[in-house]
Amino acid sequence: MEAMPQNRTLLQQTTTLKVERVVLHAPSAQWSPDYVVASPRLVLPASGATEFRVAGQNVLLDGLTALSLPAGLLYQMKPCADAARTSIVVSAQPGVGHALLASDAWALSPRAVWLLRRHWRAIGLGRAGESTQVLLQTVLRYAPPVAPFQGRSAPAVQRAQRFMVARTAATDAVPWTLNDVADAACSSLFHLARSFRKHTGLSLHGYRQRLRLATALQRLEEGERDIAALAHELGYSSQSHLGAAFVRELGVTPAQARRELTA
């Protein structure tokens, strides 16, 4: 197997941390060769979804998951779609240990995703006011850890996640329901709902809502101008419904978020 083609852009470098934007271009349905983590690093979502295989466990890096990889660890990656995937990678500088980068995975809230996107935008323009280290400490302090997927119900939960990630990212505006999720997971909705909450700490509906907001932020950062169309494609009943969800969860309107992420 060949290494996955990728582009790296340096966003920030301090005496302790390096922040890069990494774009993967590999085709989907293909596991990468084994990589070895050179220095402790934190992988955060930006666009697309990538599955990681770490210590025999699979972790889906969707728009809501942060994954920490300690130095010396073997891991593999597999894209979940044919489009390019973008991640933000925060690495410890050589010879520097960092408590933030201990092995773990966290479930980020939509507000955490918003704060991080705004910060990456700012440091990319050289105008960040808040320390990256302080922001990550704040964000991860309130983010629940993601439990390893184990047990007989784990495959169904993973299939459900992959389906919801793919459908939320789609722009065809084809409606889908939680019954469709259960069908894709090859499970009854009743059993899937129980297993999903056990493994993720979220209800199926709650996960879907978080994915919608994370995807909306991504699309707005990419310059989406038609907020009404965006709301429709994400399954909201109206632009005002999306706007209310933004204000409730993020504290800003979609237009305000777009302005800050593209200015």
Secondary structure, 3 states (H helix, E strand, C coil): CCCCCEEEEEEEECCCEEEEEEEECCCCCCCCCCEECCCCEEEEEEECCEEEEECCEEEEECCCEEEEECCCCEEEEEECCCCCEEEEEEEECCCCCCHHHCCEEEECCHHHHHHHHHHHHHHHCCCCCCCHHHHHHHHHHCCCECCCCCCCCHHHHHHHHHHHHHHHHCCCCCCCCHHHHHHHHCCCHHHHHHHHHHHHCCCHHHHHHHHHHHHHHHHHHCCCCCHHHHHHHCCCCCHHHHHHHHHHHHCCCHHHHHHHHHC
